[in-house]
Amino acid sequence: MKDEISIRSLAAQDLEVLLAVGPGVFDHAIRPEQARAFLADPGHELVLAFAGSRAVGLCSATVLLHPDKPPALFINEVGTHRDFRRRGVARRMISQMISIARARGCHGVWLGAGSDNAAALALYRGMAEQKLHGVFFGWDGALDEDMDDD
């Protein structure tokens, strides 16, 4: 039997829900102070996917403001627990995030992916109304796979 997946947008009062997310969803252990600050910041959005009461996916985003452009939404990260991949979970979370962006008045939603991440690239290409091509540069470890500073 296939698990029923629900999608939930988190707010500041959902800190305990976020802190209860088990391993395999985020890249690293959740840092309580970072989690609290993320949820409290009105410029951040976080969507979790649940199979029953178990979190199995995440999609985080940031509203980008600029003096001469309307706000846009940048999707920071999309992740699905390995046991729940290829079931449409990531697509549903991204679709929810796009709906959130539209409701917030954002003009455009965008994200980046590693050029070697074939599964993500296939998903994003299948969902995109337009394809963006670009190059990402990073400073101070911003694009490192392991950003732990412990």
DOVO-983080 format. One record per atom (N, C-alpha, C): residue in one letter; atom name; x, y, z. Coordinates in pm, 1 decimal. Last residue first. Example, Ala and Ser with C-alpha at 12.3 -4.5 7.8 and 13.67 -1.06 7.14 Angstrom:
2
<S N <1285.0 -225.0 708.0>>
<S CA <1367.0 -106.0 714.0>>
<S C <1290.0 3.0 787.0>>
<A N <1319.0 -569.0 780.0>>
<A CA <1230.0 -450.0 780.0>>
<A C <1320.0 -330.0 780.0>>
END
This chain:
150
<D N <3122.3 2266.8 1228.6>>
<D CA <3156.1 2208.8 1359.7>>
<D C <3298.7 2158.8 1359.9>>
<D N <3009.5 2361.6 1006.0>>
<D CA <3123.3 2437.4 1057.9>>
<D C <3163.9 2386.7 1196.3>>
<D N <2893.9 2204.5 714.9>>
<D CA <2905.4 2201.4 862.0>>
<D C <3025.7 2282.5 904.6>>
<M N <2852.9 2184.2 446.5>>
<M CA <2869.8 2318.9 500.4>>
<M C <2873.9 2319.8 652.8>>
<D N <2935.0 1990.7 195.3>>
<D CA <2927.8 1979.8 341.2>>
<D C <2958.1 2114.2 402.5>>
<E N <2945.0 2091.0 -65.5>>
<E CA <2847.5 1988.7 -30.5>>
<E C <2827.1 1980.8 120.1>>
<D N <2979.9 2439.6 -121.2>>
<D CA <3035.4 2313.3 -74.1>>
<D C <2923.5 2217.4 -39.3>>
<L N <2898.4 2688.7 -188.1>>
<L CA <2854.5 2580.5 -275.4>>
<L C <2913.2 2445.2 -236.6>>
<A N <3011.1 2855.7 7.9>>
<A CA <2866.5 2858.8 -15.8>>
<A C <2816.9 2741.2 -99.9>>
<G N <3277.5 2894.0 84.4>>
<G CA <3217.5 2761.8 99.7>>
<G C <3069.3 2753.0 69.0>>
<D N <3342.4 3160.3 15.4>>
<D CA <3343.5 3116.0 155.6>>
<D C <3268.0 2985.1 178.0>>
<W N <3142.9 3184.5 -276.3>>
<W CA <3250.8 3233.2 -191.8>>
<W C <3233.7 3175.6 -53.0>>
<G N <3054.8 3065.3 -604.1>>
<G CA <3037.4 3072.2 -460.1>>
<G C <3161.7 3122.0 -390.9>>
<F N <2856.9 3081.0 -896.9>>
<F CA <2986.0 3099.2 -832.5>>
<F C <2960.6 3110.1 -683.1>>
<F N <2684.2 2920.6 -1153.8>>
<F CA <2684.6 2966.4 -1016.4>>
<F C <2828.1 2976.5 -967.4>>
<V N <2547.3 2995.0 -1465.2>>
<V CA <2662.6 2945.4 -1392.9>>
<V C <2655.3 3002.6 -1252.8>>
<G N <2264.9 2898.8 -1664.4>>
<G CA <2353.1 2990.8 -1595.7>>
<G C <2467.7 2918.1 -1530.2>>
<H N <1948.0 2902.3 -1800.6>>
<H CA <2083.4 2848.7 -1808.6>>
<H C <2174.2 2948.4 -1741.1>>
<L N <1618.2 2809.6 -1749.2>>
<L CA <1722.5 2908.6 -1729.7>>
<L C <1857.0 2838.8 -1738.0>>
<K N <1327.8 2738.4 -1925.3>>
<K CA <1452.3 2687.7 -1870.7>>
<K C <1552.3 2801.2 -1860.4>>
<Q N <988.8 2773.0 -1835.3>>
<Q CA <1103.0 2816.9 -1913.3>>
<Q C <1228.2 2766.8 -1845.2>>
<E N <832.4 2621.1 -1683.7>>
<E CA <769.5 2686.7 -1797.0>>
<E C <876.7 2739.7 -1890.8>>
<A N <935.1 2311.8 -1541.4>>
<A CA <963.8 2451.0 -1576.4>>
<A C <882.3 2498.2 -1695.8>>
<M N <901.8 2042.3 -1494.1>>
<M CA <809.4 2136.1 -1430.4>>
<M C <821.2 2277.8 -1484.9>>
<G N <1103.4 1909.1 -1626.4>>
<G CA <965.8 1868.2 -1649.7>>
<G C <863.2 1964.9 -1593.6>>
<R N <1328.4 2027.9 -1516.1>>
<R CA <1299.7 2049.3 -1659.2>>
<R C <1154.5 2014.1 -1690.9>>
<Y N <1306.9 1925.5 -1256.4>>
<Y CA <1293.4 2068.9 -1279.6>>
<Y C <1263.1 2099.3 -1425.7>>
<L N <1345.7 1645.3 -1302.2>>
<L CA <1226.0 1696.9 -1236.2>>
<L C <1204.7 1843.3 -1272.2>>
<A N <1600.5 1644.7 -1420.7>>
<A CA <1485.2 1590.9 -1494.2>>
<A C <1354.8 1643.5 -1434.5>>
<L N <1754.1 1753.5 -1211.9>>
<L CA <1744.9 1823.4 -1340.4>>
<L C <1625.5 1774.7 -1421.7>>
<A N <1725.7 1554.6 -1016.2>>
<A CA <1672.7 1689.4 -992.9>>
<A C <1656.0 1763.2 -1124.4>>
<A N <1856.2 1339.4 -1147.4>>
<A CA <1716.4 1327.3 -1103.2>>
<A C <1653.8 1464.4 -1082.7>>
<A N <2120.6 1436.6 -1196.0>>
<A CA <2031.0 1402.1 -1306.7>>
<A C <1884.4 1395.6 -1265.0>>
<N N <2334.0 1634.6 -1096.5>>
<N CA <2217.0 1580.9 -1026.3>>
<N C <2107.5 1551.2 -1129.3>>
<D N <2542.5 1770.9 -1209.0>>
<D CA <2552.8 1625.3 -1205.3>>
<D C <2434.1 1558.8 -1135.3>>
<S N <2496.8 2038.9 -1175.1>>
<S CA <2491.9 1987.5 -1312.2>>
<S C <2500.7 1835.7 -1317.4>>
<G N <2280.6 2121.1 -908.9>>
<G CA <2411.0 2076.0 -953.8>>
<G C <2400.4 2012.4 -1091.9>>
<A N <2051.9 2389.1 -949.3>>
<A CA <2079.4 2248.5 -922.8>>
<A C <2219.1 2216.0 -972.9>>
<G N <1842.8 2659.1 -834.9>>
<G CA <1961.1 2606.9 -902.1>>
<G C <1978.2 2460.6 -866.3>>
<L N <1538.8 2839.4 -899.0>>
<L CA <1626.2 2757.4 -817.3>>
<L C <1747.1 2717.4 -900.1>>
<W N <1256.7 3068.4 -882.7>>
<W CA <1371.8 3005.2 -947.0>>
<W C <1453.2 2925.6 -846.8>>
<V N <974.2 3243.5 -973.5>>
<V CA <1029.6 3146.2 -879.9>>
<V C <1146.7 3081.6 -952.4>>
<G N <796.1 3550.0 -1017.8>>
<G CA <895.4 3451.2 -1055.9>>
<G C <944.1 3367.4 -939.8>>
<H N <708.0 3773.1 -821.5>>
<H CA <712.3 3769.6 -967.6>>
<H C <826.3 3675.9 -1006.6>>
<C N <499.6 3735.4 -538.3>>
<C CA <631.0 3721.5 -601.9>>
<C C <615.3 3712.4 -753.8>>
<G N <273.2 3751.1 -384.2>>
<G CA <296.8 3855.6 -482.5>>
<G C <433.2 3849.5 -548.4>>
<R N <207.0 3543.2 -223.2>>
<R CA <287.2 3649.9 -162.1>>
<R C <318.5 3762.7 -259.6>>
<A N <86.3 3371.0 -399.1>>
<A CA <3.2 3434.2 -295.7>>
<A C <76.0 3550.1 -228.3>>
<R N <312.7 3289.0 -540.4>>
<R CA <208.4 3366.0 -609.1>>
<R C <121.3 3439.4 -507.3>>
<A N <445.4 3143.5 -337.0>>
<A CA <508.8 3260.1 -400.3>>
<A C <404.8 3348.2 -468.0>>
<I N <261.3 2938.3 -291.3>>
<I CA <293.7 3032.4 -184.1>>
<I C <353.2 3159.5 -243.6>>
<S N <279.1 2806.4 -538.5>>
<S CA <151.7 2866.4 -495.7>>
<S C <173.4 2968.9 -385.0>>
<I N <542.4 2719.9 -520.3>>
<I CA <505.3 2812.9 -627.8>>
<I C <373.5 2881.4 -593.5>>
<M N <515.4 2541.0 -308.8>>
<M CA <598.8 2659.7 -291.1>>
<M C <569.0 2763.1 -399.8>>
<Q N <355.7 2345.2 -428.8>>
<Q CA <304.4 2419.7 -312.4>>
<Q C <383.1 2548.6 -293.2>>
<S N <539.9 2257.0 -620.1>>
<S CA <412.3 2316.8 -663.1>>
<S C <350.1 2398.2 -550.1>>
<I N <731.7 2147.9 -448.4>>
<I CA <765.7 2262.8 -532.1>>
<I C <639.1 2332.7 -580.2>>
<M N <582.1 1935.1 -341.0>>
<M CA <635.0 2040.2 -253.1>>
<M C <670.1 2165.5 -333.1>>
<R N <526.2 1785.4 -572.1>>
<R CA <415.9 1843.0 -494.0>>
<R C <464.2 1954.4 -402.0>>
<R N <786.6 1712.0 -649.2>>
<R CA <701.6 1789.8 -740.4>>
<R C <588.3 1857.6 -663.3>>
<A N <862.2 1553.8 -429.9>>
<A CA <932.7 1679.7 -458.5>>
<A C <849.3 1768.9 -549.1>>
<V N <677.8 1337.7 -461.3>>
<V CA <681.6 1418.3 -339.1>>
<V C <746.7 1553.8 -366.7>>
<G N <667.5 1155.1 -666.0>>
<G CA <602.4 1283.9 -686.8>>
<G C <604.6 1375.5 -565.9>>
<R N <818.8 937.8 -623.5>>
<R CA <675.6 922.0 -594.6>>
<R C <600.8 1053.2 -612.1>>
<R N <1095.0 942.5 -615.4>>
<R CA <1028.7 896.9 -737.7>>
<R C <880.4 862.6 -714.5>>
<R N <1152.8 869.6 -267.3>>
<R CA <1186.3 932.9 -394.8>>
<R C <1110.3 866.0 -508.4>>
<F N <1130.8 761.8 -18.2>>
<F CA <1010.8 823.0 -75.0>>
<F C <1037.7 893.9 -207.2>>
<D N <1368.1 675.5 85.2>>
<D CA <1260.0 576.3 76.3>>
<D C <1134.1 631.0 8.8>>
<R N <1522.9 910.5 101.1>>
<R CA <1549.6 813.0 -6.2>>
<R C <1438.8 708.8 -22.2>>
<H N <1340.9 1209.4 149.1>>
<H CA <1401.5 1089.9 208.9>>
<H C <1412.1 983.2 100.5>>
<T N <1413.2 1489.6 -46.5>>
<T CA <1316.4 1384.3 -16.7>>
<T C <1391.8 1264.9 41.6>>
<G N <1451.3 1840.8 -81.1>>
<G CA <1505.0 1710.5 -42.6>>
<G C <1393.9 1614.4 -8.2>>
<V N <1555.8 2143.8 -198.7>>
<V CA <1449.0 2045.3 -209.5>>
<V C <1511.8 1911.4 -173.8>>
<E N <1639.3 2481.2 -128.2>>
<E CA <1669.1 2339.1 -119.3>>
<E C <1541.1 2257.2 -133.4>>
<N N <1567.4 2743.2 -203.0>>
<N CA <1700.7 2712.7 -151.5>>
<N C <1735.5 2565.5 -162.7>>
<I N <1409.8 2912.8 -442.0>>
<I CA <1400.0 2785.6 -370.2>>
<I C <1541.4 2743.5 -333.7>>
<F N <1328.0 3242.7 -433.4>>
<F CA <1438.2 3151.8 -462.6>>
<F C <1420.0 3027.0 -378.3>>
<L N <1091.6 3453.8 -564.8>>
<L CA <1114.8 3349.1 -466.0>>
<L C <1226.6 3258.9 -515.8>>
<A N <1090.0 3812.2 -584.4>>
<A CA <1095.6 3680.3 -647.1>>
<A C <1118.7 3578.5 -536.4>>
<P N <942.8 4139.0 -597.3>>
<P CA <999.2 4025.9 -523.7>>
<P C <993.3 3898.2 -607.0>>
<P N <1034.4 4353.6 -877.8>>
<P CA <936.4 4295.7 -785.1>>
<P C <1000.4 4179.0 -709.7>>
<K N <1316.6 4579.8 -868.4>>
<K CA <1244.7 4465.1 -924.9>>
<K C <1137.1 4419.4 -826.9>>
<D N <1483.6 4762.9 -748.9>>
<D CA <1424.9 4798.1 -878.6>>
<D C <1346.9 4684.0 -943.5>>
<P N <1574.5 4667.9 -495.0>>
<P CA <1516.7 4801.6 -508.6>>
<P C <1445.7 4829.8 -640.4>>
<H N <1460.3 4340.9 -410.2>>
<H CA <1559.9 4424.2 -476.6>>
<H C <1497.2 4560.5 -501.7>>
<L N <1423.4 4037.3 -230.5>>
<L CA <1380.7 4174.7 -256.3>>
<L C <1495.2 4250.3 -321.4>>
<L N <1323.7 3709.0 -229.4>>
<L CA <1432.6 3800.0 -263.2>>
<L C <1375.4 3935.9 -298.6>>
<V N <1226.2 3476.0 0.3>>
<V CA <1177.5 3584.8 -83.9>>
<V C <1294.1 3681.2 -104.3>>
<T N <1336.7 3144.4 -1.9>>
<T CA <1357.2 3279.2 49.0>>
<T C <1300.5 3379.4 -49.8>>
<A N <1263.1 2803.4 97.8>>
<A CA <1274.9 2913.3 1.6>>
<A C <1290.4 3045.8 74.3>>
<S N <1262.6 2445.3 101.2>>
<S CA <1278.9 2573.9 168.1>>
<S C <1303.5 2681.9 64.1>>
<C N <1112.3 2147.2 137.2>>
<C CA <1136.7 2247.6 34.4>>
<C C <1144.4 2381.1 107.2>>
<L N <1141.1 1803.6 225.7>>
<L CA <1144.5 1945.6 258.3>>
<L C <1164.4 2027.8 133.0>>
<G N <1006.0 1486.4 341.3>>
<G CA <1059.4 1577.5 240.6>>
<G C <1055.7 1720.9 288.5>>
<V N <899.4 1339.2 541.6>>
<V CA <975.4 1265.4 440.5>>
<V C <1032.4 1356.4 332.2>>
<A N <792.7 1311.8 872.8>>
<A CA <838.5 1403.3 768.1>>
<A C <928.1 1326.0 672.0>>
<R N <526.3 1117.5 985.4>>
<R CA <670.6 1119.2 957.4>>
<R C <703.5 1217.2 845.0>>
<S N <261.2 1076.1 1016.0>>
<S CA <321.1 1179.9 1100.6>>
<S C <471.1 1195.0 1076.7>>
<G N <196.8 1006.4 686.6>>
<G CA <141.8 996.6 820.8>>
<G C <199.6 1109.7 903.9>>
<A N <444.7 1149.0 546.2>>
<A CA <378.5 1019.7 527.2>>
<A C <325.4 986.0 665.4>>
<F N <476.5 1488.9 450.1>>
<F CA <458.9 1389.7 555.7>>
<F C <394.2 1263.9 500.5>>
<A N <685.5 1755.9 359.5>>
<A CA <597.6 1647.7 314.5>>
<A C <594.4 1543.0 425.2>>
<L N <702.1 2104.1 434.4>>
<L CA <741.2 1966.3 462.3>>
<L C <637.9 1871.4 403.1>>
<V N <826.6 2417.9 351.0>>
<V CA <720.7 2320.9 327.8>>
<V C <777.8 2183.4 359.8>>
<L N <900.4 2741.1 441.1>>
<L CA <939.8 2601.4 454.6>>
<L C <816.4 2514.2 439.9>>
<E N <1031.3 3064.6 372.1>>
<E CA <920.0 2969.3 362.6>>
<E C <976.3 2828.9 376.4>>
<H N <1123.1 3393.4 479.9>>
<H CA <1153.3 3252.4 456.3>>
<H C <1025.4 3170.0 450.5>>
<G N <1061.8 3646.8 555.9>>
<G CA <1112.5 3628.5 420.4>>
<G C <1144.2 3484.4 385.3>>
<P N <999.1 3648.7 822.3>>
<P CA <888.4 3652.5 726.1>>
<P C <933.8 3637.5 580.5>>
<D N <1152.4 3436.2 1048.3>>
<D CA <1180.9 3537.5 945.8>>
<D C <1069.6 3537.5 840.8>>
<A N <1095.5 3217.2 1203.7>>
<A CA <1050.3 3348.8 1249.7>>
<A C <1067.4 3457.5 1144.4>>
<L N <1220.9 3002.6 1078.5>>
<L CA <1074.6 3006.6 1083.3>>
<L C <1021.7 3143.6 1122.8>>
<F N <1492.1 3078.7 1118.9>>
<F CA <1437.4 3058.7 984.6>>
<F C <1285.5 3073.1 985.0>>
<A N <1516.6 3083.1 1397.8>>
<A CA <1537.0 3206.2 1321.2>>
<A C <1476.6 3194.1 1181.6>>
<R N <1470.4 2809.2 1454.7>>
<R CA <1385.2 2913.6 1514.1>>
<R C <1395.1 3041.8 1431.9>>
<A N <1684.5 2693.1 1314.7>>
<A CA <1546.4 2658.6 1281.6>>
<A C <1450.3 2766.2 1331.8>>
<Q N <1901.8 2799.0 1451.8>>
<Q CA <1885.8 2829.3 1309.7>>
<Q C <1741.1 2803.3 1266.5>>
<E N <1855.3 2682.3 1702.4>>
<E CA <1856.0 2829.2 1689.3>>
<E C <1839.5 2872.1 1543.6>>
<P N <1866.4 2396.4 1640.5>>
<P CA <1747.8 2463.7 1694.7>>
<P C <1745.8 2615.9 1677.4>>
<R N <1965.4 2249.9 1352.9>>
<R CA <2019.3 2334.1 1460.0>>
<R C <1902.9 2417.6 1515.1>>
<I N <1928.1 1922.1 1241.8>>
<I CA <1868.2 2055.2 1252.9>>
<I C <1927.0 2126.6 1373.5>>
<A N <2192.1 1748.6 1082.0>>
<A CA <2103.4 1763.1 1197.5>>
<A C <2053.1 1907.5 1204.6>>
<H N <2182.0 1766.6 720.3>>
<H CA <2250.3 1760.3 848.9>>
<H C <2146.7 1768.6 960.4>>
<D N <2005.4 1760.7 506.3>>
<D CA <2142.8 1714.1 486.9>>
<D C <2214.3 1688.7 618.3>>
<F N <1678.9 1633.0 590.8>>
<F CA <1774.4 1742.5 576.3>>
<F C <1913.6 1682.4 557.2>>
<V N <1609.8 1353.6 582.8>>
<V CA <1531.8 1456.1 513.8>>
<V C <1620.5 1577.2 486.6>>
<G N <1763.9 1184.4 733.5>>
<G CA <1738.0 1147.6 595.8>>
<G C <1655.1 1247.0 517.6>>
<P N <1623.0 1180.2 1068.5>>
<P CA <1732.9 1179.6 972.6>>
<P C <1686.5 1140.7 832.3>>
<G N <1313.3 1361.3 1147.4>>
<G CA <1418.1 1261.0 1165.0>>
<G C <1525.1 1267.7 1057.4>>
<V N <1181.9 1645.6 1296.1>>
<V CA <1212.5 1579.6 1168.6>>
<V C <1330.9 1485.6 1189.1>>
<A N <1139.1 1791.8 1523.3>>
<A CA <1110.0 1648.2 1530.4>>
<A C <1141.1 1574.0 1400.5>>
<L N <1177.6 2056.2 1458.5>>
<L CA <1280.4 1990.6 1539.6>>
<L C <1260.5 1839.7 1548.8>>
<L N <933.8 2106.0 1324.9>>
<L CA <1060.2 2106.6 1252.4>>
<L C <1169.1 2032.3 1329.7>>
<V N <757.4 2093.4 1539.7>>
<V CA <738.2 2004.8 1424.6>>
<V C <869.1 1992.9 1347.3>>
<E N <853.4 2302.1 1697.7>>
<E CA <861.6 2164.7 1748.5>>
<E C <842.2 2061.9 1636.8>>
<L N <790.0 2526.6 1532.4>>
<L CA <929.1 2491.5 1562.6>>
<L C <941.5 2346.5 1608.7>>
<D N <553.5 2643.2 1449.6>>
<D CA <577.0 2502.3 1417.8>>
<D C <720.0 2456.8 1446.3>>
<Q N <520.7 2913.2 1475.6>>
<Q CA <468.9 2830.8 1584.8>>
<Q C <493.8 2681.4 1563.1>>
<A N <615.7 3010.3 1228.3>>
<A CA <696.5 3026.0 1349.8>>
<A C <650.0 2935.3 1463.5>>
<A N <513.1 2751.8 994.5>>
<A CA <519.6 2890.1 1041.3>>
<A C <598.1 2892.6 1172.1>>
<L N <512.2 2537.7 705.4>>
<L CA <540.3 2565.3 845.9>>
<L C <547.7 2714.9 872.7>>
<S N <286.2 2365.9 504.9>>
<S CA <370.1 2484.6 515.5>>
<S C <387.9 2516.0 663.1>>
<R N <267.7 2031.0 405.9>>
<R CA <234.7 2131.1 507.7>>
<R C <336.3 2244.9 505.6>>
<I N <121.8 1762.5 239.7>>
<I CA <217.1 1872.1 230.2>>
<I C <172.6 1980.4 327.8>>
<S N <105.2 1406.4 264.2>>
<S CA <44.7 1537.8 282.4>>
<S C <156.4 1641.6 281.4>>
<I N <64.2 1091.8 119.6>>
<I CA <155.9 1203.6 143.4>>
<I C <75.3 1331.6 158.6>>
<E N <10.1 764.7 206.6>>
<E CA <-56.6 890.0 172.4>>
<E C <35.6 1003.7 212.0>>
<D N <201.3 496.1 76.7>>
<D CA <177.6 592.6 184.2>>
<D C <107.4 715.5 130.9>>
<K N <56.6 217.3 -84.6>>
<K CA <133.8 339.8 -95.8>>
<K C <97.0 436.0 17.4>>
<M N <85.2 -118.6 0.0>>
<M CA <0.0 0.0 0.0>>
<M C <89.4 124.4 0.0>>
END
